[in-house]
Amino acid sequence: MRIDKFLWSVRIYKTRTIATEEIKKNRVSVGEQVVKASKEVKIGDIIKIRKNQIDYKIKILDLPKSRLGAKLVPEYIADRTEKEQYDILNLRRLEQNYYRAKGEGRPTKKDRRDIEGYTNENANSGETQWDDFFSNISNDDDDLD
């Protein structure tokens, strides 16, 4: 099976085109050799993948006939990624959460609609209050004359 089709079949990449592009960018290797998308893989090969600034290693246990469901993937590949790589990934996630806690920052569309609804209601009610206020003043001015 071609390596690009295999990576797509075991859900490493979302599309086969993305898998091919990543292989062309030399982010995928079999053993220690960088490969082309047409490279045939076999059972027992260890594939190294550079994705999200992490070096993943997977071992091929079996070759699927077509794209797999997510629950079936562990039957076809074994994760051999080093623990340090996952630690790096967790640290990056924590760094992102450190600067901006979830729910803070830029409002979501729902938040924006709620804000606009609130401000529009106040703006409409405010206009009528100011109109009443100024009409009362003009009536009071007439009484002074």
C-alpha positions in Angstrom: 0.0 0.0 0.0 1.2 3.5 -0.8 2.3 5.5 2.2 0.1 8.5 1.4 -3.0 6.2 1.2 -1.9 4.4 4.4 -1.6 7.6 6.4 -5.0 8.7 5.2 -6.5 5.3 5.9 -5.4 5.2 9.5 -6.6 8.8 10.1 -3.2 10.5 10.6 -4.2 13.0 8.0 -7.7 14.2 7.1 -7.3 13.9 3.3 -5.0 12.0 1.0 -4.0 15.3 -0.6 -2.8 16.6 2.8 -0.8 13.4 3.4 0.9 13.8 0.0 1.7 17.4 0.6 3.3 16.6 4.0 5.3 13.8 2.4 6.6 16.2 -0.2 7.6 18.6 2.5 9.8 15.8 4.0 7.8 15.5 7.2 7.3 11.8 6.8 10.0 9.1 6.8 10.1 5.3 6.9 12.9 4.2 9.1 15.5 6.9 8.7 14.8 7.6 5.0 12.6 10.4 3.7 10.2 8.9 1.2 8.0 9.8 -1.7 4.2 9.5 -1.7 4.4 6.4 -3.9 6.6 4.5 -1.4 5.1 1.1 -0.7 4.9 0.3 3.1 4.6 -3.1 4.6 3.8 -4.7 8.0 6.5 -4.0 10.6 7.7 -0.6 9.1 8.2 2.2 11.5 7.0 5.6 10.2 8.2 8.9 11.6 5.8 11.8 11.2 6.5 15.5 12.0 3.1 17.0 12.8 2.2 20.0 15.1 5.9 20.4 15.9 5.9 16.9 17.4 7.8 13.8 16.1 5.4 10.9 16.1 6.5 7.3 15.5 4.1 4.6 14.5 4.6 0.9 13.7 2.5 -0.8 11.1 0.7 -3.8 12.5 -1.6 -4.5 9.5 -2.6 -2.9 6.2 -6.2 -1.8 5.9 -8.2 -2.3 2.7 -9.8 1.2 3.0 -10.2 4.1 5.4 -10.9 3.0 8.9 -13.3 4.0 11.6 -11.5 5.7 14.5 -12.2 2.8 16.9 -10.4 0.3 14.5 -7.2 2.3 14.1 -5.3 0.7 17.1 -5.6 -2.7 15.3 -3.5 -1.4 12.4 -0.9 0.8 14.0 1.0 0.9 17.3 2.1 4.3 18.8 5.8 4.3 19.5 6.0 8.0 20.1 8.4 9.0 23.0 6.8 10.3 26.2 8.9 13.5 26.0 7.1 14.5 22.7 3.7 14.3 24.4 5.1 16.3 27.3 6.1 19.0 24.9 2.6 19.0 23.4 1.0 19.3 26.8 3.3 22.2 27.7 2.3 24.1 24.6 -1.3 23.6 25.4 -0.7 24.9 29.0 1.2 28.0 27.6 -1.7 28.9 25.4 -4.2 28.7 28.3 -1.9 30.7 30.5 -2.2 33.9 28.5 -5.9 33.7 27.9 -8.3 31.7 30.0 -11.2 30.1 28.2 -14.2 32.3 28.0 -12.1 35.5 28.1 -11.0 37.7 25.3 -12.8 38.2 22.1 -16.6 37.6 22.4 -18.2 34.8 20.6 -21.1 35.4 18.1 -23.6 34.6 20.8 -21.9 37.0 23.2 -22.0 39.7 20.5 -25.7 39.2 19.8 -26.5 39.4 23.5 -24.5 42.6 23.8 -26.1 44.1 20.8 -29.6 43.1 22.0 -28.8 44.7 25.4 -27.4 47.9 24.0 -30.2 48.3 21.4 -32.8 47.9 24.1 -31.1 50.5 26.2 -30.6 52.8 23.3 -34.2 52.7 22.3 -35.5 53.2 25.9 -32.8 55.9 26.4 -34.1 57.9 23.4 -37.6 57.9 24.7 -36.4 59.0 28.1 -34.4 61.8 26.7 -37.2 62.9 24.5 -39.5 63.0 27.5 -36.9 64.9 29.5 -36.4 67.6 26.9 -40.1 67.9 26.2 -40.7 68.5 30.0 -38.0 71.2 30.0 -39.5 73.0 27.0 -42.9 72.9 28.7 -41.3 74.3 31.9 -39.7 77.1 29.9 -43.1 78.1 28.5 -44.4 78.4 32.1 -41.7 80.8 33.0 -42.7 83.3 30.3 
